[in-house]
C-alpha cells in the first residue's frame, strides 16, 4: 500500500477539504487525520465510531500525605515551582520530569500516567478513518500521530487497501515530521499569498531533508496571478511536480456547510480540477 500525506506550511490552505475529496474519489483507501491538535476531517466524512482508546503520553507527580514528612527537598529540586508550601502539586506547572519522584527520601511521591487525549477508529462511507483528539495544552502530539498512522497501516493491511491517505498537520514541527516519516509521497497544498509561498518553501525543505518525494497543489490559484507564477517558477527550478491547480469557488464553502466533500456537492470547475489532481497523484 502507498501512503500519501497531505500537508501545508500554514493553516487554512484547504488541505483537509482536498483530503476529504480524495477520500470520496478513492475506492481502496484507509484515511487518517494526523492534525491531532485540531482534527476536523471527520466534519465532512460522517464517521460512525467503532473504537475509542485513551492516549497516555505524560506523567504527573502526586504527593502521598501519609508518607510525606515535609522535609521540603522536593520543593528545592523542582525547577518549575510546581510544588506549593503545603506540598500540593500544581498539575499545570508540573512538567512530569520526575526529579521529585526520584529525589524523595521517603518515597512519598508517586508518578502516575495522565490521559493526554483519545484516538478513534471510525467507519465512513468511504472507508475506515483513524483519528485522534489531543487534550488542551497536552504534549507528545508526534507520538500520537505515529500511533494513529501505525493503526491505519494495520487496518490497511487487514483490509487489503491500496492507499493510506493522511491529512497531516500544518507547519514544520514535530507532528509534521511524524506524519511524513516513511510516507511514499507528500502533497503540499499552498495558496498564492506571500505567507503561503514562504511556508510552502519551508515545508518542501522538510520533505527534501527526510527524502519524501513531494508534489504541490496550488489552491485558489486564481487569487493572485503573480504569486501563482512565483510558485510555479520555484517548483520548476527545484524540480517539484505540480499535481494540480484548484480555482477559488464558493461551492467549496457551501459544501463545507453541508458537511460533504465538494466533489459530491458540485460537478463544476473546482470539482473537475480536484478530480484531475487526484488522477495525477495516482499516476505518479
C-alpha positions in Angstrom: 0.0 0.0 0.0 1.1 3.6 -0.7 0.8 6.3 1.9 0.1 9.9 0.7 0.4 12.6 3.3 -1.3 15.9 2.6 0.4 18.8 4.4 0.8 22.5 4.2 3.3 25.0 5.5 0.5 27.1 7.1 -3.1 26.6 8.2 -6.1 27.5 6.1 -4.7 26.4 2.7 -7.5 23.8 2.2 -5.7 20.5 2.8 -8.5 19.0 4.8 -11.1 19.8 2.1 -8.8 18.3 -0.5 -8.2 15.2 1.6 -12.0 14.7 2.0 -12.4 14.9 -1.7 -9.6 12.3 -2.2 -11.5 10.1 0.2 -14.6 10.4 -2.0 -12.6 9.8 -5.2 -10.6 6.8 -3.9 -12.1 3.4 -3.9 -9.4 1.5 -2.0 -8.1 3.6 0.9 -7.8 4.0 4.7 -7.8 7.5 6.0 -6.1 9.2 8.9 -6.4 12.6 10.4 -3.0 13.4 11.9 -3.7 17.0 12.7 -4.3 15.8 16.3 -4.2 19.3 17.8 -7.2 20.4 15.6 -8.6 17.4 13.9 -11.6 18.2 11.6 -11.5 15.7 8.7 -14.4 14.0 10.4 -16.6 17.0 9.8 -17.0 16.1 6.1 -16.7 12.3 6.4 -19.6 11.4 8.7 -17.8 8.8 10.8 -19.5 6.2 12.9 -17.2 5.5 15.8 -16.2 1.8 16.2 -13.4 2.1 18.8 -12.3 4.6 21.4 -8.9 4.4 23.2 -7.2 6.6 25.8 -3.8 8.1 24.9 -1.4 8.3 27.8 1.9 10.0 27.0 2.8 12.0 30.0 3.2 11.6 33.8 2.3 13.8 36.8 3.7 13.8 40.3 1.4 13.2 43.3 2.5 13.5 46.9 1.1 11.0 49.4 0.4 13.0 52.6 0.6 9.9 54.8 4.2 9.3 53.8 5.4 12.9 53.4 7.5 14.3 56.4 7.5 17.8 54.9 11.3 17.9 54.5 11.0 20.3 51.6 13.5 18.6 49.4 11.0 18.2 46.5 10.3 21.9 46.5 14.1 22.6 46.3 14.5 20.1 43.4 11.5 21.3 41.4 12.8 23.9 38.9 9.3 24.6 37.7 8.0 25.7 41.1 5.1 23.2 40.8 5.0 22.2 44.5 3.3 24.5 46.9 4.2 25.3 50.6 1.6 22.8 51.7 3.1 20.2 49.4 0.4 20.1 46.7 1.5 19.5 43.1 0.1 22.1 40.6 -0.8 19.9 37.6 -0.5 22.8 35.2 3.0 23.8 36.4 4.3 20.2 36.7 6.3 19.1 33.6 6.4 15.5 34.6 10.2 15.4 34.7 10.3 13.0 37.7 13.1 14.7 39.6 11.0 15.0 42.8 9.9 11.3 42.5 13.5 10.1 42.3 14.8 12.5 44.9 12.2 12.0 47.7 13.9 10.1 50.6 10.6 8.9 52.0 9.3 7.6 48.6 6.2 9.7 49.2 5.8 10.8 45.6 4.1 8.6 43.0 4.5 9.3 39.3 1.2 8.4 37.6 0.3 8.3 33.9 -2.0 11.0 32.7 -4.6 10.6 29.9 -3.4 13.2 27.3 -6.1 12.5 24.7 -8.0 9.9 22.8 -7.8 8.1 19.5 -10.6 6.6 17.5 -11.3 4.1 14.7 -14.4 5.0 12.7 -16.3 3.8 9.7 -17.2 6.3 7.0 -19.0 6.0 3.6 -15.5 6.0 2.0 -13.7 3.5 4.3 -12.0 3.3 7.7 -10.9 6.5 9.4 -8.3 6.6 12.2 -8.3 9.9 14.0 -7.5 11.4 17.4 -8.0 14.3 19.8 -5.2 15.6 21.9 -6.2 17.3 25.2 -5.8 21.0 25.7 -2.2 22.1 26.3 -1.1 18.4 26.2 2.2 17.3 24.7 3.6 14.4 22.6 1.5 15.1 19.5 4.2 13.4 17.5 3.8 10.2 19.4 0.0 10.3 18.9 0.5 10.9 15.2 2.7 7.8 15.0 0.2 5.7 16.9 -2.6 6.8 14.5 -0.5 6.1 11.4 0.5 2.6 12.7 -3.1 1.7 13.4 -4.1 2.9 9.9 -1.3 0.8 8.4 -2.6 -2.2 10.4 -6.1 -1.7 9.1 -5.0 -1.2 5.5 -3.1 -4.5 5.6 -6.0 -6.3 7.1 -8.5 -4.9 4.5 -6.0 -5.2 1.6 -6.3 -1.5 0.7 -4.2 0.2 -1.9 -3.7 3.6 -0.3 -3.4 5.3 3.1 -4.4 9.0 2.7 -3.3 11.1 5.6 -4.5 14.6 6.5 -1.4 16.0 8.1 -0.9 19.0 10.3 0.3 22.4 9.1 3.7 23.8 9.8 7.2 22.1 10.0 7.2 20.9 13.6 7.2 17.5 15.4 3.7 16.3 14.3 4.6 17.2 10.6 7.8 15.2 10.8 5.9 12.3 12.4 3.3 12.5 9.6 6.0 12.4 6.9 8.3 9.7 8.1 8.0 6.6 5.9 5.3 8.1 3.6 5.5 7.2 -0.1 4.8 10.8 -1.1 3.7 14.2 0.3 1.2 16.6 -1.3 2.0 20.1 -0.3 -1.1 22.3 -0.5 -0.3 26.0 -0.9 -2.0 29.2 -1.8 -0.8 32.2 -3.9 -0.2 34.6 -0.9 3.2 35.8 0.5 2.8 33.7 3.6 1.6 30.7 1.5 4.7 30.9 -0.8 7.1 31.3 2.1 5.7 28.4 4.2 5.5 26.1 1.1 9.2 26.6 0.7 9.9 25.7 4.3 7.8 22.5 4.3 9.3 21.4 0.9 12.7 21.7 2.6 11.5 19.4 5.3 10.4 16.9 2.7 13.8 17.1 1.0 15.5 16.5 4.3 13.6 13.4 5.0 13.8 12.3 1.4 10.0 12.1 0.9 9.0 12.9 -2.7 6.8 16.0 -2.8 4.1 17.3 -5.1 2.5 20.7 -5.0 -1.2 21.6 -5.3 -1.9 25.4 -5.7 -5.3 26.0 -4.1 -7.2 29.2 -5.1 -4.6 29.7 -7.8 -6.6 32.5 -9.5 -6.5 34.6 -6.3 -3.1 36.2 -7.3 -1.6 35.5 -10.7 1.8 36.9 -9.8 2.2 34.7 -6.7 0.9 31.7 -8.6 3.7 32.3 -11.2 6.2 32.6 -8.4 5.1 29.2 -7.0 5.3 27.6 -10.5 8.8 29.0 -11.1 10.0 27.8 -7.7 8.7 24.3 -8.4 10.3 24.3 -11.9 13.7 25.4 -10.6 13.6 22.8 -7.7 12.2 20.0 -9.9 8.9 19.7 -7.9 5.9 18.4 -9.8 2.7 20.4 -9.6 -0.1 17.9 -9.2 -2.9 20.4 -9.8 -4.3 23.9 -9.6 -7.7 24.5 -8.0 -9.7 27.7 -8.5 -11.4 29.8 -5.9 -15.0 28.7 -5.8 -17.9 29.5 -3.5 -19.1 25.8 -3.9 -16.2 24.7 -1.6 -17.7 26.8 1.3 -21.2 25.7 0.5 -20.1 22.0 0.6 -18.3 22.6 3.9 -21.5 24.0 5.4 -23.4 20.9 4.1 -20.7 18.7 5.6 -19.7 16.9 2.4 -16.7 16.9 0.1 -17.1 19.4 -2.7 -16.7 16.7 -5.4 -20.0 15.2 -4.2 -21.7 18.6 -3.8 -20.9 20.1 -7.2 -19.7 19.0 -10.7 -18.4 22.4 -11.5 -14.9 23.6 -12.4 -13.5 23.2 -8.9 -14.6 19.5 -8.7 -13.1 18.8 -12.2 -9.8 20.3 -11.1 -9.7 18.3 -7.9 -10.5 15.1 -9.8 -7.7 15.8 -12.2 -5.3 16.4 -9.3 -6.2 13.0 -7.7 -5.7 11.3 -11.1 -2.3 12.8 -11.5 -1.3 11.8 -7.9 -2.5 8.3 -8.6 -0.5 8.1 -11.8 2.7 9.3 -10.2 
